[in-house]
Amino acid sequence: MYVRRKRRTLLVGLAATALLATGTGAATADSTTTPAPAATPTGDGAKALCKRAPKIDHRIDRALKRLNAGADKRGSIARLQQRVDNARSAGHDEIATYLQDRLTFRKSLLTTLQQRQKDLADVRTWCKDSNEGAS
């Protein structure tokens, strides 16, 4: 196996050298050609955002529903709080700390999603007033 690997490495090296020597490799690129400029945005993407707003709203609603559900729903704050309480009562301090950090993040996610929902409502109003961002 070691001999095969050396032979394969040698063959790849020889092939690369042959490409460079014949001038067909990437190293012989024409220096007069300027690279294409990076695509810069020409607008703010309002039309696309107006088009996607209903789907975004549905996704936020679904996530908020899951987070606010009871302890029987996976992904809910109540379920994770119950797991933290169970870990503490069992004396599993490391597990409780880990789960508490996840719970803190999940609660912050709830406030973030609520703010996004309010912002998206403003966007939908703007889209309605401006003919779906067609201006």
C-alpha positions in Angstrom: 0.0 0.0 0.0 2.9 2.4 0.8 4.4 1.8 -2.7 1.1 2.5 -4.4 0.7 5.8 -2.5 4.3 6.9 -3.5 3.6 5.9 -7.1 0.3 7.8 -7.2 1.9 10.9 -5.7 4.8 10.7 -8.2 2.3 10.4 -11.1 0.2 13.3 -9.9 3.3 15.4 -9.5 4.5 14.5 -13.0 1.1 15.3 -14.5 1.0 18.7 -12.8 4.6 19.4 -14.1 3.6 18.4 -17.6 0.6 20.8 -17.5 2.7 23.7 -16.4 5.4 23.0 -19.0 3.0 22.8 -21.9 1.3 26.0 -20.9 -2.2 24.6 -20.5 -2.3 25.0 -16.7 -3.9 27.8 -14.7 -0.5 29.4 -14.2 -0.5 30.6 -17.8 -3.6 32.8 -17.5 -3.6 35.9 -19.5 -2.5 38.8 -17.3 -4.4 41.4 -19.4 -7.8 39.9 -18.5 -9.2 41.7 -15.5 -11.3 39.6 -13.1 -15.0 40.3 -13.1 -16.1 42.6 -10.3 -18.1 41.1 -7.5 -21.8 41.5 -8.0 -23.0 44.4 -5.9 -26.6 44.7 -4.9 -28.5 47.1 -7.1 -31.4 47.5 -4.7 -32.6 46.6 -1.2 -34.4 43.4 -2.2 -37.8 44.8 -1.3 -39.7 43.0 -4.1 -38.3 39.6 -3.1 -38.9 40.3 0.6 -42.5 41.2 -0.1 -42.9 38.0 -2.0 -41.4 35.9 0.8 -43.2 37.7 3.7 -46.1 35.2 4.0 -43.8 32.3 4.2 -41.6 34.0 6.7 -44.6 34.9 8.8 -45.8 31.3 8.7 -42.4 30.1 9.8 -42.2 32.6 12.7 -45.8 31.7 13.8 -44.9 28.0 13.8 -41.8 28.6 15.9 -43.6 30.8 18.4 -46.4 28.2 18.7 -43.8 25.5 19.4 -41.9 27.6 22.0 -45.1 28.6 23.8 -46.5 25.0 23.9 -46.9 22.9 27.0 -44.5 20.5 28.5 -45.7 17.7 26.3 -44.4 19.4 23.1 -40.8 18.9 22.1 -39.0 22.2 21.6 -41.1 24.1 24.1 -39.8 26.3 26.8 -42.1 24.5 29.4 -40.6 21.1 28.4 -37.0 22.4 28.8 -37.9 24.0 32.1 -39.3 20.7 33.3 -36.1 18.9 32.2 -34.0 21.5 34.2 -36.2 21.0 37.3 -35.9 17.2 36.9 -32.1 17.4 36.6 -31.8 19.6 39.7 -34.1 17.3 41.8 -32.0 14.3 40.7 -28.8 16.1 41.8 -27.3 16.2 38.3 -25.8 19.7 38.6 -23.8 19.6 35.3 -26.8 18.5 33.3 -28.9 21.1 35.0 -26.4 23.8 34.1 -26.2 22.7 30.5 -30.0 22.6 30.2 -30.3 26.0 31.9 -28.0 27.6 29.4 -30.2 26.1 26.6 -33.3 27.4 28.4 -31.8 30.9 28.6 -31.1 30.9 24.9 -34.6 29.6 24.1 -36.2 32.3 26.1 -34.1 34.9 24.3 -35.1 33.3 21.0 -38.8 33.8 22.0 -38.3 37.6 22.4 -36.3 37.8 19.2 -39.0 36.0 17.2 -41.7 38.2 18.7 -39.7 41.3 17.6 -39.3 39.9 14.1 -43.0 39.2 14.0 -43.7 42.9 14.7 -41.1 44.1 12.2 -42.5 41.8 9.6 -46.0 43.2 10.2 -44.6 46.6 9.4 -42.9 45.2 6.2 -46.2 43.7 5.1 -47.9 47.0 5.6 -45.2 48.7 3.6 -45.5 46.1 0.8 -49.3 46.6 0.6 -48.9 50.4 0.4 -46.1 50.3 -2.2 -47.6 47.8 -4.6 -45.5 44.9 -3.4 -42.3 46.7 -3.6 -42.6 47.3 -7.4 -41.3 50.8 -7.2 
